[in-house]
Amino acid sequence: MWIYVVTSFTRYSKVGREAQRNFEKAIQKDGFHHLHSNLFVRYCSTGSSAAMHKERVKEIIPCNCCDISIILSADSQEQNTYHSIKRKRKKRLSYGKPLDVEFF
């Protein structure tokens, strides 16, 4: 079973940014992977384990500065979905020093 946590924090205030940092540290400590700027995911082998982690996330949620959605998805629903966490980066091409323009 997969657990997705989608967050939306108020980033315009210092309190919101601090709450976001604390929430992200706590949720990653619980074993969630950071997939995108506001998306976390965790795999649980049983439904009871997923329910336990869902309750842990509910306890971590700060007050009055965020919207958080928790989505539970079974393996049968994930059959056609592909997740790739590791990404290979391409080397940047360097063209050397640009040439000066010459006029005849």
Backbone atoms as SQL, in Angstrom:
CREATE TABLE atoms (id INTEGER PRIMARY KEY, chain TEXT, resi INTEGER, resn TEXT, atom TEXT, x REAL, y REAL, z REAL);
INSERT INTO atoms VALUES
  (1, 'A', 1, 'MET', 'N', 0.841, -1.172, 0.000),
  (2, 'A', 1, 'MET', 'CA', 0.000, 0.000, 0.000),
  (3, 'A', 1, 'MET', 'C', 0.893, 1.245, 0.000),
  (4, 'A', 2, 'TRP', 'N', 0.541, 2.205, -0.804),
  (5, 'A', 2, 'TRP', 'CA', 1.289, 3.455, -0.919),
  (6, 'A', 2, 'TRP', 'C', 0.559, 4.570, -0.177),
  (7, 'A', 3, 'ILE', 'N', 1.340, 5.430, 0.453),
  (8, 'A', 3, 'ILE', 'CA', 0.793, 6.622, 1.115),
  (9, 'A', 3, 'ILE', 'C', 1.406, 7.840, 0.433),
  (10, 'A', 4, 'TYR', 'N', 0.551, 8.713, -0.062),
  (11, 'A', 4, 'TYR', 'CA', 0.989, 9.982, -0.645),
  (12, 'A', 4, 'TYR', 'C', 0.555, 11.103, 0.274),
  (13, 'A', 5, 'VAL', 'N', 1.468, 12.042, 0.542),
  (14, 'A', 5, 'VAL', 'CA', 1.150, 13.219, 1.345),
  (15, 'A', 5, 'VAL', 'C', 1.430, 14.443, 0.485),
  (16, 'A', 6, 'VAL', 'N', 0.384, 15.213, 0.225),
  (17, 'A', 6, 'VAL', 'CA', 0.494, 16.422, -0.586),
  (18, 'A', 6, 'VAL', 'C', 0.322, 17.610, 0.344),
  (19, 'A', 7, 'THR', 'N', 1.266, 18.550, 0.303),
  (20, 'A', 7, 'THR', 'CA', 1.243, 19.678, 1.238),
  (21, 'A', 7, 'THR', 'C', 1.114, 21.000, 0.500),
  (22, 'A', 8, 'SER', 'N', 0.575, 21.971, 1.200),
  (23, 'A', 8, 'SER', 'CA', 0.510, 23.347, 0.713),
  (24, 'A', 8, 'SER', 'C', 0.652, 24.262, 1.922),
  (25, 'A', 9, 'PHE', 'N', 1.823, 24.869, 2.068),
  (26, 'A', 9, 'PHE', 'CA', 2.097, 25.725, 3.211),
  (27, 'A', 9, 'PHE', 'C', 2.028, 27.190, 2.818),
  (28, 'A', 10, 'THR', 'N', 1.746, 28.037, 3.792),
  (29, 'A', 10, 'THR', 'CA', 1.815, 29.480, 3.608),
  (30, 'A', 10, 'THR', 'C', 3.283, 29.873, 3.661),
  (31, 'A', 11, 'ARG', 'N', 3.831, 30.305, 2.538),
  (32, 'A', 11, 'ARG', 'CA', 5.261, 30.618, 2.472),
  (33, 'A', 11, 'ARG', 'C', 5.536, 32.109, 2.612),
  (34, 'A', 12, 'TYR', 'N', 4.494, 32.907, 2.795),
  (35, 'A', 12, 'TYR', 'CA', 4.685, 34.355, 2.857),
  (36, 'A', 12, 'TYR', 'C', 5.066, 34.832, 4.246),
  (37, 'A', 13, 'SER', 'N', 4.949, 33.980, 5.234),
  (38, 'A', 13, 'SER', 'CA', 5.299, 34.377, 6.597),
  (39, 'A', 13, 'SER', 'C', 6.418, 33.487, 7.122),
  (40, 'A', 14, 'LYS', 'N', 7.131, 34.015, 8.094),
  (41, 'A', 14, 'LYS', 'CA', 8.222, 33.260, 8.695),
  (42, 'A', 14, 'LYS', 'C', 7.688, 32.028, 9.416),
  (43, 'A', 15, 'VAL', 'N', 6.530, 32.151, 10.028),
  (44, 'A', 15, 'VAL', 'CA', 5.924, 31.036, 10.752),
  (45, 'A', 15, 'VAL', 'C', 5.592, 29.895, 9.788),
  (46, 'A', 16, 'GLY', 'N', 5.062, 30.225, 8.614),
  (47, 'A', 16, 'GLY', 'CA', 4.722, 29.207, 7.622),
  (48, 'A', 16, 'GLY', 'C', 5.939, 28.486, 7.082),
  (49, 'A', 17, 'ARG', 'N', 6.999, 29.231, 6.797),
  (50, 'A', 17, 'ARG', 'CA', 8.226, 28.613, 6.286),
  (51, 'A', 17, 'ARG', 'C', 8.868, 27.708, 7.339),
  (52, 'A', 18, 'GLU', 'N', 8.858, 28.152, 8.582),
  (53, 'A', 18, 'GLU', 'CA', 9.426, 27.343, 9.663),
  (54, 'A', 18, 'GLU', 'C', 8.591, 26.078, 9.884),
  (55, 'A', 19, 'ALA', 'N', 7.272, 26.216, 9.827),
  (56, 'A', 19, 'ALA', 'CA', 6.398, 25.051, 9.977),
  (57, 'A', 19, 'ALA', 'C', 6.628, 24.056, 8.846),
  (58, 'A', 20, 'GLN', 'N', 6.858, 24.550, 7.643),
  (59, 'A', 20, 'GLN', 'CA', 7.125, 23.667, 6.509),
  (60, 'A', 20, 'GLN', 'C', 8.426, 22.900, 6.703),
  (61, 'A', 21, 'ARG', 'N', 9.478, 23.592, 7.128),
  (62, 'A', 21, 'ARG', 'CA', 10.765, 22.922, 7.360),
  (63, 'A', 21, 'ARG', 'C', 10.630, 21.840, 8.428),
  (64, 'A', 22, 'ASN', 'N', 9.960, 22.166, 9.524),
  (65, 'A', 22, 'ASN', 'CA', 9.801, 21.201, 10.608),
  (66, 'A', 22, 'ASN', 'C', 8.970, 20.004, 10.171),
  (67, 'A', 23, 'PHE', 'N', 7.907, 20.253, 9.396),
  (68, 'A', 23, 'PHE', 'CA', 7.064, 19.159, 8.913),
  (69, 'A', 23, 'PHE', 'C', 7.841, 18.247, 7.977),
  (70, 'A', 24, 'GLU', 'N', 8.610, 18.837, 7.064),
  (71, 'A', 24, 'GLU', 'CA', 9.386, 18.031, 6.115),
  (72, 'A', 24, 'GLU', 'C', 10.436, 17.186, 6.819),
  (73, 'A', 25, 'LYS', 'N', 11.105, 17.745, 7.819),
  (74, 'A', 25, 'LYS', 'CA', 12.089, 16.963, 8.573),
  (75, 'A', 25, 'LYS', 'C', 11.414, 15.807, 9.302),
  (76, 'A', 26, 'ALA', 'N', 10.264, 16.070, 9.928),
  (77, 'A', 26, 'ALA', 'CA', 9.576, 15.035, 10.699),
  (78, 'A', 26, 'ALA', 'C', 9.042, 13.923, 9.801),
  (79, 'A', 27, 'ILE', 'N', 8.493, 14.294, 8.654),
  (80, 'A', 27, 'ILE', 'CA', 7.908, 13.280, 7.774),
  (81, 'A', 27, 'ILE', 'C', 9.003, 12.445, 7.103),
  (82, 'A', 28, 'GLN', 'N', 10.140, 13.037, 6.796),
  (83, 'A', 28, 'GLN', 'CA', 11.245, 12.265, 6.239),
  (84, 'A', 28, 'GLN', 'C', 11.872, 11.361, 7.293),
  (85, 'A', 29, 'LYS', 'N', 11.826, 11.779, 8.550),
  (86, 'A', 29, 'LYS', 'CA', 12.303, 10.939, 9.651),
  (87, 'A', 29, 'LYS', 'C', 11.422, 9.701, 9.799),
  (88, 'A', 30, 'ASP', 'N', 10.143, 9.822, 9.413),
  (89, 'A', 30, 'ASP', 'CA', 9.199, 8.707, 9.489),
  (90, 'A', 30, 'ASP', 'C', 9.341, 7.756, 8.298),
  (91, 'A', 31, 'GLY', 'N', 10.205, 8.081, 7.325),
  (92, 'A', 31, 'GLY', 'CA', 10.474, 7.164, 6.230),
  (93, 'A', 31, 'GLY', 'C', 9.857, 7.556, 4.900),
  (94, 'A', 32, 'PHE', 'N', 9.330, 8.753, 4.779),
  (95, 'A', 32, 'PHE', 'CA', 8.753, 9.206, 3.517),
  (96, 'A', 32, 'PHE', 'C', 9.855, 9.719, 2.608),
  (97, 'A', 33, 'HIS', 'N', 9.673, 9.551, 1.294),
  (98, 'A', 33, 'HIS', 'CA', 10.602, 10.068, 0.291),
  (99, 'A', 33, 'HIS', 'C', 10.023, 11.345, -0.286),
  (100, 'A', 34, 'HIS', 'N', 10.894, 12.304, -0.532),
  (101, 'A', 34, 'HIS', 'CA', 10.501, 13.598, -1.083),
  (102, 'A', 34, 'HIS', 'C', 10.543, 13.501, -2.609),
  (103, 'A', 35, 'LEU', 'N', 9.372, 13.393, -3.241),
  (104, 'A', 35, 'LEU', 'CA', 9.326, 13.240, -4.691),
  (105, 'A', 35, 'LEU', 'C', 9.332, 14.567, -5.430),
  (106, 'A', 36, 'HIS', 'N', 8.672, 15.555, -4.880),
  (107, 'A', 36, 'HIS', 'CA', 8.544, 16.848, -5.532),
  (108, 'A', 36, 'HIS', 'C', 8.510, 17.903, -4.447),
  (109, 'A', 37, 'SER', 'N', 8.363, 19.155, -4.809),
  (110, 'A', 37, 'SER', 'CA', 8.417, 20.223, -3.823),
  (111, 'A', 37, 'SER', 'C', 7.358, 20.082, -2.735),
  (112, 'A', 38, 'ASN', 'N', 6.215, 19.509, -3.065),
  (113, 'A', 38, 'ASN', 'CA', 5.163, 19.370, -2.058),
  (114, 'A', 38, 'ASN', 'C', 4.560, 17.963, -2.022),
  (115, 'A', 39, 'LEU', 'N', 5.303, 16.960, -2.464),
  (116, 'A', 39, 'LEU', 'CA', 4.778, 15.600, -2.533),
  (117, 'A', 39, 'LEU', 'C', 5.745, 14.624, -1.859),
  (118, 'A', 40, 'PHE', 'N', 5.215, 13.842, -0.929),
  (119, 'A', 40, 'PHE', 'CA', 5.980, 12.825, -0.225),
  (120, 'A', 40, 'PHE', 'C', 5.295, 11.486, -0.421),
  (121, 'A', 41, 'VAL', 'N', 6.082, 10.392, -0.464),
  (122, 'A', 41, 'VAL', 'CA', 5.510, 9.069, -0.687),
  (123, 'A', 41, 'VAL', 'C', 6.218, 8.050, 0.198),
  (124, 'A', 42, 'ARG', 'N', 5.461, 7.036, 0.617),
  (125, 'A', 42, 'ARG', 'CA', 6.014, 5.936, 1.425),
  (126, 'A', 42, 'ARG', 'C', 5.279, 4.656, 1.073),
  (127, 'A', 43, 'TYR', 'N', 6.028, 3.556, 1.006),
  (128, 'A', 43, 'TYR', 'CA', 5.421, 2.254, 0.765),
  (129, 'A', 43, 'TYR', 'C', 5.279, 1.517, 2.094),
  (130, 'A', 44, 'CYS', 'N', 4.115, 0.931, 2.320),
  (131, 'A', 44, 'CYS', 'CA', 3.854, 0.101, 3.502),
  (132, 'A', 44, 'CYS', 'C', 3.389, -1.266, 3.026),
  (133, 'A', 45, 'SER', 'N', 3.887, -2.309, 3.674),
  (134, 'A', 45, 'SER', 'CA', 3.575, -3.659, 3.218),
  (135, 'A', 45, 'SER', 'C', 2.175, -4.115, 3.626),
  (136, 'A', 46, 'THR', 'N', 1.627, -3.567, 4.704),
  (137, 'A', 46, 'THR', 'CA', 0.291, -3.977, 5.157),
  (138, 'A', 46, 'THR', 'C', -0.604, -2.757, 5.347),
  (139, 'A', 47, 'GLY', 'N', -1.896, -3.013, 5.375),
  (140, 'A', 47, 'GLY', 'CA', -2.853, -1.933, 5.591),
  (141, 'A', 47, 'GLY', 'C', -2.764, -1.348, 6.992),
  (142, 'A', 48, 'SER', 'N', -2.455, -2.190, 7.981),
  (143, 'A', 48, 'SER', 'CA', -2.346, -1.684, 9.356),
  (144, 'A', 48, 'SER', 'C', -1.121, -0.787, 9.512),
  (145, 'A', 49, 'SER', 'N', -0.036, -1.124, 8.820),
  (146, 'A', 49, 'SER', 'CA', 1.149, -0.269, 8.834),
  (147, 'A', 49, 'SER', 'C', 0.852, 1.074, 8.163),
  (148, 'A', 50, 'ALA', 'N', 0.097, 1.044, 7.076),
  (149, 'A', 50, 'ALA', 'CA', -0.283, 2.281, 6.392),
  (150, 'A', 50, 'ALA', 'C', -1.164, 3.146, 7.286),
  (151, 'A', 51, 'ALA', 'N', -2.091, 2.515, 8.007),
  (152, 'A', 51, 'ALA', 'CA', -2.962, 3.267, 8.914),
  (153, 'A', 51, 'ALA', 'C', -2.151, 3.900, 10.040),
  (154, 'A', 52, 'MET', 'N', -1.142, 3.183, 10.541),
  (155, 'A', 52, 'MET', 'CA', -0.288, 3.720, 11.602),
  (156, 'A', 52, 'MET', 'C', 0.478, 4.946, 11.107),
  (157, 'A', 53, 'HIS', 'N', 1.063, 4.870, 9.908),
  (158, 'A', 53, 'HIS', 'CA', 1.813, 6.009, 9.369),
  (159, 'A', 53, 'HIS', 'C', 0.881, 7.173, 9.040),
  (160, 'A', 54, 'LYS', 'N', -0.331, 6.880, 8.639),
  (161, 'A', 54, 'LYS', 'CA', -1.312, 7.941, 8.393),
  (162, 'A', 54, 'LYS', 'C', -1.601, 8.688, 9.684),
  (163, 'A', 55, 'GLU', 'N', -1.759, 7.975, 10.780),
  (164, 'A', 55, 'GLU', 'CA', -2.000, 8.617, 12.074),
  (165, 'A', 55, 'GLU', 'C', -0.790, 9.423, 12.530),
  (166, 'A', 56, 'ARG', 'N', 0.421, 8.922, 12.244),
  (167, 'A', 56, 'ARG', 'CA', 1.628, 9.681, 12.589),
  (168, 'A', 56, 'ARG', 'C', 1.688, 11.001, 11.834),
  (169, 'A', 57, 'VAL', 'N', 1.323, 10.966, 10.550),
  (170, 'A', 57, 'VAL', 'CA', 1.322, 12.198, 9.758),
  (171, 'A', 57, 'VAL', 'C', 0.286, 13.169, 10.321),
  (172, 'A', 58, 'LYS', 'N', -0.864, 12.662, 10.727),
  (173, 'A', 58, 'LYS', 'CA', -1.897, 13.523, 11.310),
  (174, 'A', 58, 'LYS', 'C', -1.400, 14.211, 12.578),
  (175, 'A', 59, 'GLU', 'N', -0.581, 13.517, 13.366),
  (176, 'A', 59, 'GLU', 'CA', -0.031, 14.110, 14.586),
  (177, 'A', 59, 'GLU', 'C', 1.016, 15.170, 14.292),
  (178, 'A', 60, 'ILE', 'N', 1.725, 15.039, 13.175),
  (179, 'A', 60, 'ILE', 'CA', 2.798, 15.971, 12.810),
  (180, 'A', 60, 'ILE', 'C', 2.246, 17.276, 12.245),
  (181, 'A', 61, 'ILE', 'N', 1.034, 17.271, 11.703),
  (182, 'A', 61, 'ILE', 'CA', 0.493, 18.430, 10.985),
  (183, 'A', 61, 'ILE', 'C', 0.452, 19.660, 11.886),
  (184, 'A', 62, 'PRO', 'N', 1.083, 20.776, 11.457),
  (185, 'A', 62, 'PRO', 'CA', 1.015, 22.014, 12.235),
  (186, 'A', 62, 'PRO', 'C', -0.344, 22.687, 12.071),
  (187, 'A', 63, 'CYS', 'N', -0.650, 23.621, 12.945),
  (188, 'A', 63, 'CYS', 'CA', -1.963, 24.270, 12.956),
  (189, 'A', 63, 'CYS', 'C', -1.974, 25.554, 12.128),
  (190, 'A', 64, 'ASN', 'N', -3.062, 25.819, 11.453),
  (191, 'A', 64, 'ASN', 'CA', -3.425, 27.106, 10.862),
  (192, 'A', 64, 'ASN', 'C', -2.497, 27.665, 9.790),
  (193, 'A', 65, 'CYS', 'N', -1.581, 26.882, 9.232),
  (194, 'A', 65, 'CYS', 'CA', -0.707, 27.464, 8.209),
  (195, 'A', 65, 'CYS', 'C', -0.518, 26.541, 7.012),
  (196, 'A', 66, 'CYS', 'N', -1.354, 25.500, 6.889),
  (197, 'A', 66, 'CYS', 'CA', -1.132, 24.584, 5.778),
  (198, 'A', 66, 'CYS', 'C', -2.396, 23.805, 5.437),
  (199, 'A', 67, 'ASP', 'N', -2.387, 23.266, 4.230),
  (200, 'A', 67, 'ASP', 'CA', -3.392, 22.308, 3.786),
  (201, 'A', 67, 'ASP', 'C', -2.636, 21.034, 3.425),
  (202, 'A', 68, 'ILE', 'N', -3.043, 19.912, 4.010),
  (203, 'A', 68, 'ILE', 'CA', -2.355, 18.650, 3.776),
  (204, 'A', 68, 'ILE', 'C', -3.374, 17.583, 3.414),
  (205, 'A', 69, 'SER', 'N', -3.088, 16.850, 2.341),
  (206, 'A', 69, 'SER', 'CA', -3.933, 15.736, 1.918),
  (207, 'A', 69, 'SER', 'C', -3.136, 14.451, 2.034),
  (208, 'A', 70, 'ILE', 'N', -3.780, 13.412, 2.550),
  (209, 'A', 70, 'ILE', 'CA', -3.168, 12.102, 2.679),
  (210, 'A', 70, 'ILE', 'C', -3.947, 11.146, 1.789),
  (211, 'A', 71, 'ILE', 'N', -3.262, 10.494, 0.863),
  (212, 'A', 71, 'ILE', 'CA', -3.910, 9.598, -0.090),
  (213, 'A', 71, 'ILE', 'C', -3.337, 8.202, 0.099),
  (214, 'A', 72, 'LEU', 'N', -4.207, 7.222, 0.332),
  (215, 'A', 72, 'LEU', 'CA', -3.800, 5.821, 0.438),
  (216, 'A', 72, 'LEU', 'C', -4.162, 5.124, -0.865),
  (217, 'A', 73, 'SER', 'N', -3.243, 4.339, -1.385),
  (218, 'A', 73, 'SER', 'CA', -3.458, 3.670, -2.656),
  (219, 'A', 73, 'SER', 'C', -2.951, 2.239, -2.549),
  (220, 'A', 74, 'ALA', 'N', -3.791, 1.284, -2.916),
  (221, 'A', 74, 'ALA', 'CA', -3.408, -0.131, -2.861),
  (222, 'A', 74, 'ALA', 'C', -2.514, -0.493, -4.042),
  (223, 'A', 75, 'ASP', 'N', -1.818, -1.618, -3.915),
  (224, 'A', 75, 'ASP', 'CA', -0.921, -2.064, -4.981),
  (225, 'A', 75, 'ASP', 'C', -1.667, -2.352, -6.277),
  (226, 'A', 76, 'SER', 'N', -2.882, -2.842, -6.170),
  (227, 'A', 76, 'SER', 'CA', -3.650, -3.124, -7.380),
  (228, 'A', 76, 'SER', 'C', -3.969, -1.845, -8.146),
  (229, 'A', 77, 'GLN', 'N', -4.082, -0.726, -7.445),
  (230, 'A', 77, 'GLN', 'CA', -4.322, 0.555, -8.106),
  (231, 'A', 77, 'GLN', 'C', -3.034, 1.133, -8.687),
  (232, 'A', 78, 'GLU', 'N', -1.886, 0.652, -8.218),
  (233, 'A', 78, 'GLU', 'CA', -0.595, 1.172, -8.648),
  (234, 'A', 78, 'GLU', 'C', 0.038, 0.350, -9.765),
  (235, 'A', 79, 'GLN', 'N', -0.645, -0.641, -10.290),
  (236, 'A', 79, 'GLN', 'CA', -0.052, -1.524, -11.288),
  (237, 'A', 79, 'GLN', 'C', 0.455, -0.776, -12.507),
  (238, 'A', 80, 'ASN', 'N', -0.277, 0.190, -12.961),
  (239, 'A', 80, 'ASN', 'CA', 0.068, 0.890, -14.192),
  (240, 'A', 80, 'ASN', 'C', 0.865, 2.160, -13.951),
  (241, 'A', 81, 'THR', 'N', 1.321, 2.385, -12.727),
  (242, 'A', 81, 'THR', 'CA', 2.074, 3.575, -12.394),
  (243, 'A', 81, 'THR', 'C', 3.544, 3.213, -12.250),
  (244, 'A', 82, 'TYR', 'N', 4.407, 4.046, -12.781),
  (245, 'A', 82, 'TYR', 'CA', 5.844, 3.817, -12.684),
  (246, 'A', 82, 'TYR', 'C', 6.462, 4.938, -11.870),
  (247, 'A', 83, 'HIS', 'N', 7.222, 4.597, -10.834),
  (248, 'A', 83, 'HIS', 'CA', 7.927, 5.568, -10.005),
  (249, 'A', 83, 'HIS', 'C', 9.423, 5.370, -10.179),
  (250, 'A', 84, 'SER', 'N', 10.130, 6.425, -10.472),
  (251, 'A', 84, 'SER', 'CA', 11.580, 6.377, -10.563),
  (252, 'A', 84, 'SER', 'C', 12.134, 7.452, -9.648),
  (253, 'A', 85, 'ILE', 'N', 12.812, 7.037, -8.597),
  (254, 'A', 85, 'ILE', 'CA', 13.335, 8.001, -7.628),
  (255, 'A', 85, 'ILE', 'C', 14.738, 8.453, -8.021),
  (256, 'A', 86, 'LYS', 'N', 15.551, 7.566, -8.588),
  (257, 'A', 86, 'LYS', 'CA', 16.910, 7.936, -8.985),
  (258, 'A', 86, 'LYS', 'C', 16.911, 8.467, -10.408),
  (259, 'A', 87, 'ARG', 'N', 17.623, 9.551, -10.611),
  (260, 'A', 87, 'ARG', 'CA', 17.681, 10.170, -11.926),
  (261, 'A', 87, 'ARG', 'C', 19.135, 10.392, -12.301),
  (262, 'A', 88, 'LYS', 'N', 19.501, 10.025, -13.522),
  (263, 'A', 88, 'LYS', 'CA', 20.839, 10.284, -14.018),
  (264, 'A', 88, 'LYS', 'C', 20.840, 11.645, -14.705),
  (265, 'A', 89, 'ARG', 'N', 21.799, 12.445, -14.342),
  (266, 'A', 89, 'ARG', 'CA', 21.891, 13.776, -14.929),
  (267, 'A', 89, 'ARG', 'C', 22.881, 13.766, -16.079),
  (268, 'A', 90, 'LYS', 'N', 22.552, 14.503, -17.107),
  (269, 'A', 90, 'LYS', 'CA', 23.436, 14.605, -18.261),
  (270, 'A', 90, 'LYS', 'C', 24.511, 15.644, -17.978),
  (271, 'A', 91, 'LYS', 'N', 25.684, 15.431, -18.575),
  (272, 'A', 91, 'LYS', 'CA', 26.739, 16.421, -18.463),
  (273, 'A', 91, 'LYS', 'C', 26.391, 17.614, -19.344),
  (274, 'A', 92, 'ARG', 'N', 26.715, 18.771, -18.845),
  (275, 'A', 92, 'ARG', 'CA', 26.481, 19.974, -19.640),
  (276, 'A', 92, 'ARG', 'C', 27.577, 20.094, -20.694),
  (277, 'A', 93, 'LEU', 'N', 27.180, 20.482, -21.864),
  (278, 'A', 93, 'LEU', 'CA', 28.140, 20.675, -22.938),
  (279, 'A', 93, 'LEU', 'C', 28.804, 22.024, -22.787),
  (280, 'A', 94, 'SER', 'N', 30.092, 22.055, -22.918),
  (281, 'A', 94, 'SER', 'CA', 30.795, 23.335, -22.898),
  (282, 'A', 94, 'SER', 'C', 31.362, 23.577, -24.293),
  (283, 'A', 95, 'TYR', 'N', 31.068, 24.719, -24.824),
  (284, 'A', 95, 'TYR', 'CA', 31.480, 25.039, -26.184),
  (285, 'A', 95, 'TYR', 'C', 32.777, 25.833, -26.225),
  (286, 'A', 96, 'GLY', 'N', 33.374, 26.059, -25.106),
  (287, 'A', 96, 'GLY', 'CA', 34.624, 26.809, -25.093),
  (288, 'A', 96, 'GLY', 'C', 34.365, 28.314, -25.089),
  (289, 'A', 97, 'LYS', 'N', 35.419, 29.051, -25.333),
  (290, 'A', 97, 'LYS', 'CA', 35.338, 30.503, -25.330),
  (291, 'A', 97, 'LYS', 'C', 34.672, 30.983, -26.619),
  (292, 'A', 98, 'PRO', 'N', 33.695, 31.905, -26.493),
  (293, 'A', 98, 'PRO', 'CA', 33.053, 32.403, -27.704),
  (294, 'A', 98, 'PRO', 'C', 34.036, 33.196, -28.573),
  (295, 'A', 99, 'LEU', 'N', 33.893, 33.072, -29.886),
  (296, 'A', 99, 'LEU', 'CA', 34.785, 33.751, -30.823),
  (297, 'A', 99, 'LEU', 'C', 34.351, 35.183, -31.037),
  (298, 'A', 100, 'ASP', 'N', 35.327, 36.040, -31.335),
  (299, 'A', 100, 'ASP', 'CA', 35.013, 37.430, -31.636),
  (300, 'A', 100, 'ASP', 'C', 34.469, 37.530, -33.059),
  (301, 'A', 101, 'VAL', 'N', 33.658, 38.533, -33.278),
  (302, 'A', 101, 'VAL', 'CA', 33.111, 38.752, -34.607),
  (303, 'A', 101, 'VAL', 'C', 34.145, 39.482, -35.450),
  (304, 'A', 102, 'GLU', 'N', 34.390, 38.971, -36.651),
  (305, 'A', 102, 'GLU', 'CA', 35.360, 39.591, -37.549),
  (306, 'A', 102, 'GLU', 'C', 34.646, 40.155, -38.770),
  (307, 'A', 103, 'PHE', 'N', 35.002, 41.365, -39.148),
  (308, 'A', 103, 'PHE', 'CA', 34.430, 41.996, -40.333),
  (309, 'A', 103, 'PHE', 'C', 35.514, 42.068, -41.414),
  (310, 'A', 104, 'PHE', 'N', 35.145, 41.992, -42.652),
  (311, 'A', 104, 'PHE', 'CA', 36.090, 42.045, -43.770),
  (312, 'A', 104, 'PHE', 'C', 36.461, 43.445, -44.095);
